[in-house]
Amino acid sequence: MISGLELRRILTEWRTRLQRVHAILAPPEWGERDWKQFGRALVGLLQRHGTTWTDESRTYWDLRWNLRDGGQLICQAESVPGQKLSLVVAQMGGFVQEVESYTWFWVEFDPEGEFIRDPYWVEGTWKEALTTLLLPYQYQSGYYLSGTAPTPPSLMLGHAASTSSTSSGQAGSSPSESQAEAQKTEEPIDVDEFTEEANVAPCP
């Protein structure tokens, strides 16, 4: 006979899977600000890890990945100094057979990193795959985790009290000091801070 705990585990597992299916069928919509941050972060990824070359006064970056179903996902950027930077995410191969490539995402930035024209995009799992590459460890939780959680202050205070009681000749940390340290760990990491670090100037 199955235990109550095991039954709850199975039900929770299937509920999580159904939530995942719903998220795939109806993904959250991004606004212009979201696409701008995403595009800037992609530029930073390209400039750090992509292959780069120069043709006359223009600089190019290229970064690509093999797809499990065949083909490649390609991310490229072209910089015209002092004018604009064009960024495109496209696919070659896979379901793309009759045409040379399929464009998933295309934007143009001015030297200040603002859109020159409206961005073009097609929703797809490509966006989720690249977002996972761009986000730091704390936000690669996907559908299973909802975010980081702070360490209980009581746990940290208890550890500090135990340490101070076994130390000789040293003053232990006061509860107020330990609580202040615990509060520092509770501050959430701002995703915007990460994207700002990754947002290197689009045009050199």
PyMOL commands that place a pseudoatom at each C-alpha (Angstrom):
pseudoatom trace, name=CA, resn=MET, resi=1, chain=A, elem=C, hetatm=0, pos=[0.000, 0.000, 0.000]
pseudoatom trace, name=CA, resn=ILE, resi=2, chain=A, elem=C, hetatm=0, pos=[1.331, 3.391, -0.969]
pseudoatom trace, name=CA, resn=SER, resi=3, chain=A, elem=C, hetatm=0, pos=[1.978, 5.831, 1.845]
pseudoatom trace, name=CA, resn=GLY, resi=4, chain=A, elem=C, hetatm=0, pos=[0.365, 9.250, 2.087]
pseudoatom trace, name=CA, resn=LEU, resi=5, chain=A, elem=C, hetatm=0, pos=[3.731, 10.945, 1.689]
pseudoatom trace, name=CA, resn=GLU, resi=6, chain=A, elem=C, hetatm=0, pos=[4.542, 9.005, -1.472]
pseudoatom trace, name=CA, resn=LEU, resi=7, chain=A, elem=C, hetatm=0, pos=[1.097, 9.789, -2.921]
pseudoatom trace, name=CA, resn=ARG, resi=8, chain=A, elem=C, hetatm=0, pos=[1.593, 13.508, -2.294]
pseudoatom trace, name=CA, resn=ARG, resi=9, chain=A, elem=C, hetatm=0, pos=[5.012, 13.316, -3.965]
pseudoatom trace, name=CA, resn=ILE, resi=10, chain=A, elem=C, hetatm=0, pos=[3.504, 11.769, -7.105]
pseudoatom trace, name=CA, resn=LEU, resi=11, chain=A, elem=C, hetatm=0, pos=[0.681, 14.324, -7.255]
pseudoatom trace, name=CA, resn=THR, resi=12, chain=A, elem=C, hetatm=0, pos=[3.109, 17.207, -6.782]
pseudoatom trace, name=CA, resn=GLU, resi=13, chain=A, elem=C, hetatm=0, pos=[5.388, 15.857, -9.509]
pseudoatom trace, name=CA, resn=TRP, resi=14, chain=A, elem=C, hetatm=0, pos=[2.553, 15.644, -12.020]
pseudoatom trace, name=CA, resn=ARG, resi=15, chain=A, elem=C, hetatm=0, pos=[1.247, 19.075, -11.062]
pseudoatom trace, name=CA, resn=THR, resi=16, chain=A, elem=C, hetatm=0, pos=[4.705, 20.504, -11.747]
pseudoatom trace, name=CA, resn=ARG, resi=17, chain=A, elem=C, hetatm=0, pos=[4.822, 18.776, -15.133]
pseudoatom trace, name=CA, resn=LEU, resi=18, chain=A, elem=C, hetatm=0, pos=[1.383, 20.128, -16.067]
pseudoatom trace, name=CA, resn=GLN, resi=19, chain=A, elem=C, hetatm=0, pos=[2.524, 23.634, -15.093]
pseudoatom trace, name=CA, resn=ARG, resi=20, chain=A, elem=C, hetatm=0, pos=[5.515, 23.146, -17.367]
pseudoatom trace, name=CA, resn=VAL, resi=21, chain=A, elem=C, hetatm=0, pos=[3.248, 22.149, -20.264]
pseudoatom trace, name=CA, resn=HIS, resi=22, chain=A, elem=C, hetatm=0, pos=[1.106, 25.223, -19.668]
pseudoatom trace, name=CA, resn=ALA, resi=23, chain=A, elem=C, hetatm=0, pos=[4.184, 27.461, -19.646]
pseudoatom trace, name=CA, resn=ILE, resi=24, chain=A, elem=C, hetatm=0, pos=[5.284, 25.994, -22.992]
pseudoatom trace, name=CA, resn=LEU, resi=25, chain=A, elem=C, hetatm=0, pos=[1.861, 26.361, -24.612]
pseudoatom trace, name=CA, resn=ALA, resi=26, chain=A, elem=C, hetatm=0, pos=[1.283, 29.872, -23.242]
pseudoatom trace, name=CA, resn=PRO, resi=27, chain=A, elem=C, hetatm=0, pos=[4.682, 31.512, -22.543]
pseudoatom trace, name=CA, resn=PRO, resi=28, chain=A, elem=C, hetatm=0, pos=[4.741, 34.912, -20.825]
pseudoatom trace, name=CA, resn=GLU, resi=29, chain=A, elem=C, hetatm=0, pos=[4.821, 37.831, -23.232]
pseudoatom trace, name=CA, resn=TRP, resi=30, chain=A, elem=C, hetatm=0, pos=[7.780, 40.206, -23.267]
pseudoatom trace, name=CA, resn=GLY, resi=31, chain=A, elem=C, hetatm=0, pos=[7.535, 43.946, -23.727]
pseudoatom trace, name=CA, resn=GLU, resi=32, chain=A, elem=C, hetatm=0, pos=[9.958, 46.201, -25.571]
pseudoatom trace, name=CA, resn=ARG, resi=33, chain=A, elem=C, hetatm=0, pos=[12.059, 46.730, -22.434]
pseudoatom trace, name=CA, resn=ASP, resi=34, chain=A, elem=C, hetatm=0, pos=[12.474, 42.955, -22.018]
pseudoatom trace, name=CA, resn=TRP, resi=35, chain=A, elem=C, hetatm=0, pos=[13.563, 42.492, -25.625]
pseudoatom trace, name=CA, resn=LYS, resi=36, chain=A, elem=C, hetatm=0, pos=[15.984, 45.398, -25.317]
pseudoatom trace, name=CA, resn=GLN, resi=37, chain=A, elem=C, hetatm=0, pos=[17.661, 43.878, -22.244]
pseudoatom trace, name=CA, resn=PHE, resi=38, chain=A, elem=C, hetatm=0, pos=[17.718, 40.481, -23.928]
pseudoatom trace, name=CA, resn=GLY, resi=39, chain=A, elem=C, hetatm=0, pos=[19.306, 41.908, -27.079]
pseudoatom trace, name=CA, resn=ARG, resi=40, chain=A, elem=C, hetatm=0, pos=[21.929, 43.855, -25.145]
pseudoatom trace, name=CA, resn=ALA, resi=41, chain=A, elem=C, hetatm=0, pos=[22.828, 40.772, -23.118]
pseudoatom trace, name=CA, resn=LEU, resi=42, chain=A, elem=C, hetatm=0, pos=[23.183, 38.762, -26.334]
pseudoatom trace, name=CA, resn=VAL, resi=43, chain=A, elem=C, hetatm=0, pos=[25.585, 41.393, -27.662]
pseudoatom trace, name=CA, resn=GLY, resi=44, chain=A, elem=C, hetatm=0, pos=[27.664, 40.980, -24.514]
pseudoatom trace, name=CA, resn=LEU, resi=45, chain=A, elem=C, hetatm=0, pos=[27.654, 37.194, -24.941]
pseudoatom trace, name=CA, resn=LEU, resi=46, chain=A, elem=C, hetatm=0, pos=[28.767, 37.540, -28.557]
pseudoatom trace, name=CA, resn=GLN, resi=47, chain=A, elem=C, hetatm=0, pos=[31.565, 39.972, -27.774]
pseudoatom trace, name=CA, resn=ARG, resi=48, chain=A, elem=C, hetatm=0, pos=[32.914, 37.772, -24.977]
pseudoatom trace, name=CA, resn=HIS, resi=49, chain=A, elem=C, hetatm=0, pos=[32.645, 34.329, -26.568]
pseudoatom trace, name=CA, resn=GLY, resi=50, chain=A, elem=C, hetatm=0, pos=[31.967, 34.733, -30.285]
pseudoatom trace, name=CA, resn=THR, resi=51, chain=A, elem=C, hetatm=0, pos=[34.321, 34.603, -33.246]
pseudoatom trace, name=CA, resn=THR, resi=52, chain=A, elem=C, hetatm=0, pos=[35.110, 38.130, -34.414]
pseudoatom trace, name=CA, resn=TRP, resi=53, chain=A, elem=C, hetatm=0, pos=[36.590, 39.670, -37.545]
pseudoatom trace, name=CA, resn=THR, resi=54, chain=A, elem=C, hetatm=0, pos=[36.790, 43.063, -39.257]
pseudoatom trace, name=CA, resn=ASP, resi=55, chain=A, elem=C, hetatm=0, pos=[35.952, 43.949, -42.854]
pseudoatom trace, name=CA, resn=GLU, resi=56, chain=A, elem=C, hetatm=0, pos=[37.011, 47.498, -43.694]
pseudoatom trace, name=CA, resn=SER, resi=57, chain=A, elem=C, hetatm=0, pos=[35.419, 49.607, -40.940]
pseudoatom trace, name=CA, resn=ARG, resi=58, chain=A, elem=C, hetatm=0, pos=[32.814, 47.055, -39.842]
pseudoatom trace, name=CA, resn=THR, resi=59, chain=A, elem=C, hetatm=0, pos=[33.228, 44.522, -37.036]
pseudoatom trace, name=CA, resn=TYR, resi=60, chain=A, elem=C, hetatm=0, pos=[31.411, 41.185, -36.960]
pseudoatom trace, name=CA, resn=TRP, resi=61, chain=A, elem=C, hetatm=0, pos=[30.742, 38.589, -34.262]
pseudoatom trace, name=CA, resn=ASP, resi=62, chain=A, elem=C, hetatm=0, pos=[29.438, 35.052, -34.748]
pseudoatom trace, name=CA, resn=LEU, resi=63, chain=A, elem=C, hetatm=0, pos=[28.327, 32.440, -32.204]
pseudoatom trace, name=CA, resn=ARG, resi=64, chain=A, elem=C, hetatm=0, pos=[26.380, 29.274, -33.021]
pseudoatom trace, name=CA, resn=TRP, resi=65, chain=A, elem=C, hetatm=0, pos=[25.049, 26.090, -31.450]
pseudoatom trace, name=CA, resn=ASN, resi=66, chain=A, elem=C, hetatm=0, pos=[24.069, 22.682, -32.865]
pseudoatom trace, name=CA, resn=LEU, resi=67, chain=A, elem=C, hetatm=0, pos=[20.395, 21.791, -32.415]
pseudoatom trace, name=CA, resn=ARG, resi=68, chain=A, elem=C, hetatm=0, pos=[19.282, 18.393, -31.151]
pseudoatom trace, name=CA, resn=ASP, resi=69, chain=A, elem=C, hetatm=0, pos=[16.830, 18.034, -34.052]
pseudoatom trace, name=CA, resn=GLY, resi=70, chain=A, elem=C, hetatm=0, pos=[19.443, 18.993, -36.621]
pseudoatom trace, name=CA, resn=GLY, resi=71, chain=A, elem=C, hetatm=0, pos=[20.689, 22.301, -37.925]
pseudoatom trace, name=CA, resn=GLN, resi=72, chain=A, elem=C, hetatm=0, pos=[22.259, 25.232, -36.110]
pseudoatom trace, name=CA, resn=LEU, resi=73, chain=A, elem=C, hetatm=0, pos=[21.086, 28.247, -34.143]
pseudoatom trace, name=CA, resn=ILE, resi=74, chain=A, elem=C, hetatm=0, pos=[23.205, 31.226, -35.179]
pseudoatom trace, name=CA, resn=CYS, resi=75, chain=A, elem=C, hetatm=0, pos=[23.677, 34.528, -33.400]
pseudoatom trace, name=CA, resn=GLN, resi=76, chain=A, elem=C, hetatm=0, pos=[25.489, 37.273, -35.328]
pseudoatom trace, name=CA, resn=ALA, resi=77, chain=A, elem=C, hetatm=0, pos=[26.152, 40.978, -34.889]
pseudoatom trace, name=CA, resn=GLU, resi=78, chain=A, elem=C, hetatm=0, pos=[27.502, 43.661, -37.202]
pseudoatom trace, name=CA, resn=SER, resi=79, chain=A, elem=C, hetatm=0, pos=[28.835, 46.958, -35.861]
pseudoatom trace, name=CA, resn=VAL, resi=80, chain=A, elem=C, hetatm=0, pos=[29.171, 50.147, -37.892]
pseudoatom trace, name=CA, resn=PRO, resi=81, chain=A, elem=C, hetatm=0, pos=[31.205, 52.478, -35.625]
pseudoatom trace, name=CA, resn=GLY, resi=82, chain=A, elem=C, hetatm=0, pos=[29.276, 55.552, -34.552]
pseudoatom trace, name=CA, resn=GLN, resi=83, chain=A, elem=C, hetatm=0, pos=[26.135, 54.509, -36.419]
pseudoatom trace, name=CA, resn=LYS, resi=84, chain=A, elem=C, hetatm=0, pos=[24.467, 51.244, -35.442]
pseudoatom trace, name=CA, resn=LEU, resi=85, chain=A, elem=C, hetatm=0, pos=[24.835, 47.635, -34.359]
pseudoatom trace, name=CA, resn=SER, resi=86, chain=A, elem=C, hetatm=0, pos=[22.656, 44.980, -35.975]
pseudoatom trace, name=CA, resn=LEU, resi=87, chain=A, elem=C, hetatm=0, pos=[21.888, 41.729, -34.122]
pseudoatom trace, name=CA, resn=VAL, resi=88, chain=A, elem=C, hetatm=0, pos=[20.213, 38.660, -35.586]
pseudoatom trace, name=CA, resn=VAL, resi=89, chain=A, elem=C, hetatm=0, pos=[19.355, 35.184, -34.312]
pseudoatom trace, name=CA, resn=ALA, resi=90, chain=A, elem=C, hetatm=0, pos=[18.614, 32.740, -37.121]
pseudoatom trace, name=CA, resn=GLN, resi=91, chain=A, elem=C, hetatm=0, pos=[18.393, 29.024, -37.777]
pseudoatom trace, name=CA, resn=MET, resi=92, chain=A, elem=C, hetatm=0, pos=[19.887, 26.945, -40.563]
pseudoatom trace, name=CA, resn=GLY, resi=93, chain=A, elem=C, hetatm=0, pos=[18.902, 23.324, -41.106]
pseudoatom trace, name=CA, resn=GLY, resi=94, chain=A, elem=C, hetatm=0, pos=[16.352, 21.403, -39.083]
pseudoatom trace, name=CA, resn=PHE, resi=95, chain=A, elem=C, hetatm=0, pos=[12.883, 22.438, -40.241]
pseudoatom trace, name=CA, resn=VAL, resi=96, chain=A, elem=C, hetatm=0, pos=[14.498, 25.039, -42.521]
pseudoatom trace, name=CA, resn=GLN, resi=97, chain=A, elem=C, hetatm=0, pos=[14.823, 23.312, -45.885]
pseudoatom trace, name=CA, resn=GLU, resi=98, chain=A, elem=C, hetatm=0, pos=[13.435, 25.449, -48.694]
pseudoatom trace, name=CA, resn=VAL, resi=99, chain=A, elem=C, hetatm=0, pos=[15.112, 28.703, -47.687]
pseudoatom trace, name=CA, resn=GLU, resi=100, chain=A, elem=C, hetatm=0, pos=[18.651, 29.466, -46.604]
pseudoatom trace, name=CA, resn=SER, resi=101, chain=A, elem=C, hetatm=0, pos=[17.783, 30.481, -43.035]
pseudoatom trace, name=CA, resn=TYR, resi=102, chain=A, elem=C, hetatm=0, pos=[14.905, 31.361, -40.723]
pseudoatom trace, name=CA, resn=THR, resi=103, chain=A, elem=C, hetatm=0, pos=[15.115, 34.577, -38.681]
pseudoatom trace, name=CA, resn=TRP, resi=104, chain=A, elem=C, hetatm=0, pos=[13.984, 34.305, -35.064]
pseudoatom trace, name=CA, resn=PHE, resi=105, chain=A, elem=C, hetatm=0, pos=[15.146, 37.690, -33.789]
pseudoatom trace, name=CA, resn=TRP, resi=106, chain=A, elem=C, hetatm=0, pos=[16.444, 40.879, -35.426]
pseudoatom trace, name=CA, resn=VAL, resi=107, chain=A, elem=C, hetatm=0, pos=[17.177, 44.283, -33.888]
pseudoatom trace, name=CA, resn=GLU, resi=108, chain=A, elem=C, hetatm=0, pos=[19.265, 47.377, -34.560]
pseudoatom trace, name=CA, resn=PHE, resi=109, chain=A, elem=C, hetatm=0, pos=[20.801, 49.502, -31.783]
pseudoatom trace, name=CA, resn=ASP, resi=110, chain=A, elem=C, hetatm=0, pos=[22.130, 53.048, -31.934]
pseudoatom trace, name=CA, resn=PRO, resi=111, chain=A, elem=C, hetatm=0, pos=[25.491, 53.916, -30.237]
pseudoatom trace, name=CA, resn=GLU, resi=112, chain=A, elem=C, hetatm=0, pos=[23.607, 54.444, -26.927]
pseudoatom trace, name=CA, resn=GLY, resi=113, chain=A, elem=C, hetatm=0, pos=[22.086, 50.969, -27.021]
pseudoatom trace, name=CA, resn=GLU, resi=114, chain=A, elem=C, hetatm=0, pos=[18.546, 52.101, -27.922]
pseudoatom trace, name=CA, resn=PHE, resi=115, chain=A, elem=C, hetatm=0, pos=[16.404, 50.636, -30.678]
pseudoatom trace, name=CA, resn=ILE, resi=116, chain=A, elem=C, hetatm=0, pos=[16.687, 52.379, -34.037]
pseudoatom trace, name=CA, resn=ARG, resi=117, chain=A, elem=C, hetatm=0, pos=[13.534, 50.645, -35.262]
pseudoatom trace, name=CA, resn=ASP, resi=118, chain=A, elem=C, hetatm=0, pos=[10.968, 48.240, -33.882]
pseudoatom trace, name=CA, resn=PRO, resi=119, chain=A, elem=C, hetatm=0, pos=[12.485, 44.840, -33.077]
pseudoatom trace, name=CA, resn=TYR, resi=120, chain=A, elem=C, hetatm=0, pos=[11.385, 41.731, -34.952]
pseudoatom trace, name=CA, resn=TRP, resi=121, chain=A, elem=C, hetatm=0, pos=[10.953, 38.411, -33.206]
pseudoatom trace, name=CA, resn=VAL, resi=122, chain=A, elem=C, hetatm=0, pos=[9.187, 35.063, -33.419]
pseudoatom trace, name=CA, resn=GLU, resi=123, chain=A, elem=C, hetatm=0, pos=[8.336, 33.306, -30.158]
pseudoatom trace, name=CA, resn=GLY, resi=124, chain=A, elem=C, hetatm=0, pos=[9.949, 29.919, -29.713]
pseudoatom trace, name=CA, resn=THR, resi=125, chain=A, elem=C, hetatm=0, pos=[12.003, 27.669, -27.450]
pseudoatom trace, name=CA, resn=TRP, resi=126, chain=A, elem=C, hetatm=0, pos=[15.140, 29.306, -28.884]
pseudoatom trace, name=CA, resn=LYS, resi=127, chain=A, elem=C, hetatm=0, pos=[14.470, 32.266, -26.587]
pseudoatom trace, name=CA, resn=GLU, resi=128, chain=A, elem=C, hetatm=0, pos=[14.268, 30.069, -23.499]
pseudoatom trace, name=CA, resn=ALA, resi=129, chain=A, elem=C, hetatm=0, pos=[17.468, 28.254, -24.473]
pseudoatom trace, name=CA, resn=LEU, resi=130, chain=A, elem=C, hetatm=0, pos=[19.451, 31.487, -24.901]
pseudoatom trace, name=CA, resn=THR, resi=131, chain=A, elem=C, hetatm=0, pos=[17.938, 33.024, -21.766]
pseudoatom trace, name=CA, resn=THR, resi=132, chain=A, elem=C, hetatm=0, pos=[19.282, 30.076, -19.765]
pseudoatom trace, name=CA, resn=LEU, resi=133, chain=A, elem=C, hetatm=0, pos=[22.762, 30.863, -21.092]
pseudoatom trace, name=CA, resn=LEU, resi=134, chain=A, elem=C, hetatm=0, pos=[22.453, 34.541, -20.179]
pseudoatom trace, name=CA, resn=LEU, resi=135, chain=A, elem=C, hetatm=0, pos=[21.039, 34.291, -16.678]
pseudoatom trace, name=CA, resn=PRO, resi=136, chain=A, elem=C, hetatm=0, pos=[23.304, 33.649, -13.676]
pseudoatom trace, name=CA, resn=TYR, resi=137, chain=A, elem=C, hetatm=0, pos=[23.050, 30.497, -11.602]
pseudoatom trace, name=CA, resn=GLN, resi=138, chain=A, elem=C, hetatm=0, pos=[20.467, 31.951, -9.202]
pseudoatom trace, name=CA, resn=TYR, resi=139, chain=A, elem=C, hetatm=0, pos=[17.952, 32.435, -12.017]
pseudoatom trace, name=CA, resn=GLN, resi=140, chain=A, elem=C, hetatm=0, pos=[18.435, 29.228, -13.994]
pseudoatom trace, name=CA, resn=SER, resi=141, chain=A, elem=C, hetatm=0, pos=[15.606, 27.664, -12.001]
pseudoatom trace, name=CA, resn=GLY, resi=142, chain=A, elem=C, hetatm=0, pos=[13.380, 27.022, -15.007]
pseudoatom trace, name=CA, resn=TYR, resi=143, chain=A, elem=C, hetatm=0, pos=[9.929, 25.692, -14.198]
pseudoatom trace, name=CA, resn=TYR, resi=144, chain=A, elem=C, hetatm=0, pos=[10.817, 23.748, -11.055]
pseudoatom trace, name=CA, resn=LEU, resi=145, chain=A, elem=C, hetatm=0, pos=[12.208, 26.498, -8.822]
pseudoatom trace, name=CA, resn=SER, resi=146, chain=A, elem=C, hetatm=0, pos=[10.595, 29.891, -8.187]
pseudoatom trace, name=CA, resn=GLY, resi=147, chain=A, elem=C, hetatm=0, pos=[13.713, 31.708, -6.950]
pseudoatom trace, name=CA, resn=THR, resi=148, chain=A, elem=C, hetatm=0, pos=[16.293, 31.710, -4.199]
pseudoatom trace, name=CA, resn=ALA, resi=149, chain=A, elem=C, hetatm=0, pos=[15.338, 31.611, -0.525]
pseudoatom trace, name=CA, resn=PRO, resi=150, chain=A, elem=C, hetatm=0, pos=[17.236, 33.148, 2.397]
pseudoatom trace, name=CA, resn=THR, resi=151, chain=A, elem=C, hetatm=0, pos=[18.920, 31.046, 5.061]
pseudoatom trace, name=CA, resn=PRO, resi=152, chain=A, elem=C, hetatm=0, pos=[16.837, 31.236, 8.263]
pseudoatom trace, name=CA, resn=PRO, resi=153, chain=A, elem=C, hetatm=0, pos=[18.424, 33.777, 10.647]
pseudoatom trace, name=CA, resn=SER, resi=154, chain=A, elem=C, hetatm=0, pos=[17.756, 31.413, 13.556]
pseudoatom trace, name=CA, resn=LEU, resi=155, chain=A, elem=C, hetatm=0, pos=[20.068, 28.841, 11.970]
pseudoatom trace, name=CA, resn=MET, resi=156, chain=A, elem=C, hetatm=0, pos=[22.870, 31.360, 11.562]
pseudoatom trace, name=CA, resn=LEU, resi=157, chain=A, elem=C, hetatm=0, pos=[22.358, 32.801, 15.043]
pseudoatom trace, name=CA, resn=GLY, resi=158, chain=A, elem=C, hetatm=0, pos=[22.423, 29.320, 16.552]
pseudoatom trace, name=CA, resn=HIS, resi=159, chain=A, elem=C, hetatm=0, pos=[25.686, 28.530, 14.792]
pseudoatom trace, name=CA, resn=ALA, resi=160, chain=A, elem=C, hetatm=0, pos=[27.219, 31.813, 15.997]
pseudoatom trace, name=CA, resn=ALA, resi=161, chain=A, elem=C, hetatm=0, pos=[26.147, 31.115, 19.577]
pseudoatom trace, name=CA, resn=SER, resi=162, chain=A, elem=C, hetatm=0, pos=[27.694, 27.638, 19.465]
pseudoatom trace, name=CA, resn=THR, resi=163, chain=A, elem=C, hetatm=0, pos=[30.940, 29.008, 18.077]
pseudoatom trace, name=CA, resn=SER, resi=164, chain=A, elem=C, hetatm=0, pos=[31.222, 31.714, 20.721]
pseudoatom trace, name=CA, resn=SER, resi=165, chain=A, elem=C, hetatm=0, pos=[30.543, 29.285, 23.558]
pseudoatom trace, name=CA, resn=THR, resi=166, chain=A, elem=C, hetatm=0, pos=[33.389, 26.956, 22.522]
pseudoatom trace, name=CA, resn=SER, resi=167, chain=A, elem=C, hetatm=0, pos=[35.904, 29.749, 21.884]
pseudoatom trace, name=CA, resn=SER, resi=168, chain=A, elem=C, hetatm=0, pos=[38.286, 30.827, 24.595]
pseudoatom trace, name=CA, resn=GLY, resi=169, chain=A, elem=C, hetatm=0, pos=[39.753, 34.303, 24.900]
pseudoatom trace, name=CA, resn=GLN, resi=170, chain=A, elem=C, hetatm=0, pos=[37.647, 35.627, 22.003]
pseudoatom trace, name=CA, resn=ALA, resi=171, chain=A, elem=C, hetatm=0, pos=[34.467, 37.601, 22.159]
pseudoatom trace, name=CA, resn=GLY, resi=172, chain=A, elem=C, hetatm=0, pos=[31.562, 36.064, 20.229]
pseudoatom trace, name=CA, resn=SER, resi=173, chain=A, elem=C, hetatm=0, pos=[29.367, 38.050, 17.912]
pseudoatom trace, name=CA, resn=SER, resi=174, chain=A, elem=C, hetatm=0, pos=[26.385, 39.663, 19.514]
pseudoatom trace, name=CA, resn=PRO, resi=175, chain=A, elem=C, hetatm=0, pos=[22.898, 38.606, 18.359]
pseudoatom trace, name=CA, resn=SER, resi=176, chain=A, elem=C, hetatm=0, pos=[22.354, 41.998, 16.750]
pseudoatom trace, name=CA, resn=GLU, resi=177, chain=A, elem=C, hetatm=0, pos=[25.585, 41.726, 14.749]
pseudoatom trace, name=CA, resn=SER, resi=178, chain=A, elem=C, hetatm=0, pos=[24.805, 38.188, 13.656]
pseudoatom trace, name=CA, resn=GLN, resi=179, chain=A, elem=C, hetatm=0, pos=[21.296, 39.176, 12.667]
pseudoatom trace, name=CA, resn=ALA, resi=180, chain=A, elem=C, hetatm=0, pos=[22.660, 42.032, 10.605]
pseudoatom trace, name=CA, resn=GLU, resi=181, chain=A, elem=C, hetatm=0, pos=[24.931, 39.603, 8.769]
pseudoatom trace, name=CA, resn=ALA, resi=182, chain=A, elem=C, hetatm=0, pos=[21.995, 37.283, 8.204]
pseudoatom trace, name=CA, resn=GLN, resi=183, chain=A, elem=C, hetatm=0, pos=[19.942, 40.117, 6.748]
pseudoatom trace, name=CA, resn=LYS, resi=184, chain=A, elem=C, hetatm=0, pos=[22.672, 40.760, 4.198]
pseudoatom trace, name=CA, resn=THR, resi=185, chain=A, elem=C, hetatm=0, pos=[22.209, 37.280, 2.767]
pseudoatom trace, name=CA, resn=GLU, resi=186, chain=A, elem=C, hetatm=0, pos=[18.463, 37.795, 2.470]
pseudoatom trace, name=CA, resn=GLU, resi=187, chain=A, elem=C, hetatm=0, pos=[18.769, 40.586, -0.092]
pseudoatom trace, name=CA, resn=PRO, resi=188, chain=A, elem=C, hetatm=0, pos=[17.712, 39.185, -3.494]
pseudoatom trace, name=CA, resn=ILE, resi=189, chain=A, elem=C, hetatm=0, pos=[20.003, 39.457, -6.467]
pseudoatom trace, name=CA, resn=ASP, resi=190, chain=A, elem=C, hetatm=0, pos=[18.723, 41.971, -9.010]
pseudoatom trace, name=CA, resn=VAL, resi=191, chain=A, elem=C, hetatm=0, pos=[18.551, 40.561, -12.541]
pseudoatom trace, name=CA, resn=ASP, resi=192, chain=A, elem=C, hetatm=0, pos=[18.869, 44.100, -13.910]
pseudoatom trace, name=CA, resn=GLU, resi=193, chain=A, elem=C, hetatm=0, pos=[22.307, 44.396, -12.307]
pseudoatom trace, name=CA, resn=PHE, resi=194, chain=A, elem=C, hetatm=0, pos=[23.433, 41.342, -14.254]
pseudoatom trace, name=CA, resn=THR, resi=195, chain=A, elem=C, hetatm=0, pos=[22.087, 42.617, -17.556]
pseudoatom trace, name=CA, resn=GLU, resi=196, chain=A, elem=C, hetatm=0, pos=[23.680, 46.000, -16.980]
pseudoatom trace, name=CA, resn=GLU, resi=197, chain=A, elem=C, hetatm=0, pos=[27.059, 44.295, -16.489]
pseudoatom trace, name=CA, resn=ALA, resi=198, chain=A, elem=C, hetatm=0, pos=[26.542, 42.265, -19.652]
pseudoatom trace, name=CA, resn=ASN, resi=199, chain=A, elem=C, hetatm=0, pos=[25.359, 45.285, -21.632]
pseudoatom trace, name=CA, resn=VAL, resi=200, chain=A, elem=C, hetatm=0, pos=[28.642, 46.379, -23.063]
pseudoatom trace, name=CA, resn=ALA, resi=201, chain=A, elem=C, hetatm=0, pos=[28.453, 49.358, -25.391]
pseudoatom trace, name=CA, resn=PRO, resi=202, chain=A, elem=C, hetatm=0, pos=[26.963, 48.075, -28.671]
pseudoatom trace, name=CA, resn=CYS, resi=203, chain=A, elem=C, hetatm=0, pos=[29.107, 50.266, -30.885]
pseudoatom trace, name=CA, resn=PRO, resi=204, chain=A, elem=C, hetatm=0, pos=[32.856, 50.662, -30.282]
for i in range(1, 204): cmd.bond("trace and resi %d" % i, "trace and resi %d" % (i + 1))
show_as sticks, trace
zoom trace
